[in-house]
Amino acid sequence: MAPPGVADAELIARVVVHDDRHAFAELVRRYQSPIRATLRRMTAGNHALADDLAQETFLLAYRNLKSFRHEARFPTWLHRIATNAFLADARKRKEELLGDRDGDVADEDDDADGASDGAGEGHERAASLKLDLERAMATLSEAERAAIIQCYHNDLTHEEAAYVLNCPVGTVKTHVLRAKQKLKLRLAAWNPEPDAAA
Amino acid sequence: MNTDPTINTPAPAANGDSDWLDAALAADGRSHREAYIDDSGFTARLTTALPAPATLPAWRKPALSALWAAAGLGVALALPTAATDVARELFRLAAHPVSLLEIVAAIAVLGAISWGGAAYVLRQD
């Protein structure tokens, strides 16, 4: 079994050259958490779907490992595969998702109002904001949500996010800008200076 | 991914009224990166789902050998003069008289190579 200290590049080489499944299992163990966490965000908290997509991501990575040219770091490459899997799945489920989203938006508006009325300062307020933010994120388009997640949650630069999202840097910036405008509207109740935003 | 929040994070919006949203997104991002999802059998399930290792059928090696032999025979038959020339040269070299000096020189060279190789293999860095 591959020890945890072995570099990614060496594990990848073992998989490519010797079809070393233990080495691949070590890579999966290393990156399952960030990939699954990102997919959970992208799927707006649908853990079962996120884990299915994560499994698909790692299986695709295994099949295509020979084509990995180290032009990006291995986890960034994995995020790219995961994002593609999510967007492809979202396209397939578009009709179904759009139907569900109408209900979610209505619920979320109610929740946002409630949070702004009842939440106090400190920890409780932060937890409420986090919850509202998650719900507001669910109302974004898949591309906008993916851009926000890559830039803020995975802490990627716009260039890295463009690689992961397989689109130009300008498109990433546009998605982030539009997403933030939508989030600002959805979370207007949380704005400490509502007059400045007006 | 960058662990230093001051580097490579997207620039906050120019207008100050988005600062609170940037701060909220940054805080949410930090908690996202710090959270660890337990494996809980994910890796084990995935490794069982990996495609079966590619194994060559038992007949492949003898079939390939037969094909190479047939190809070699075909080339030999296609170039009969070349084959006979090569065979004649091999016989001529084998029949070439070798002097005692050449035998000694060959033994010396082989011995030097053997000793050198052994010394290299048994060296202690």
Interface residues (C-beta under 8 A of the other chain):
Chain A: D19 R21 F24 A25 V28 R29 Q32 S33 P34 R36 A37 R40 R41 D51 A54 Q55 F58 L59 Y62 R63 P75 A126 L129 K130 L133 E134 I148 C151 Y152 H153 N154 D155 L156 T157 H158 E160 V176 L177 K180 L183 K184 L187 W190 N191 P192 E193 A196 A197
Chain B: M1 N2 T3 P5 N8 T9 P10 A13 G16 D17 S18 W20 L21 A24 L25 A26 A27 D28 G29 S31 H32 R33 A35 Y36 I37 D38 D39 F42 T43 R45 L46 T47 A49 L50 P51 P53 A54
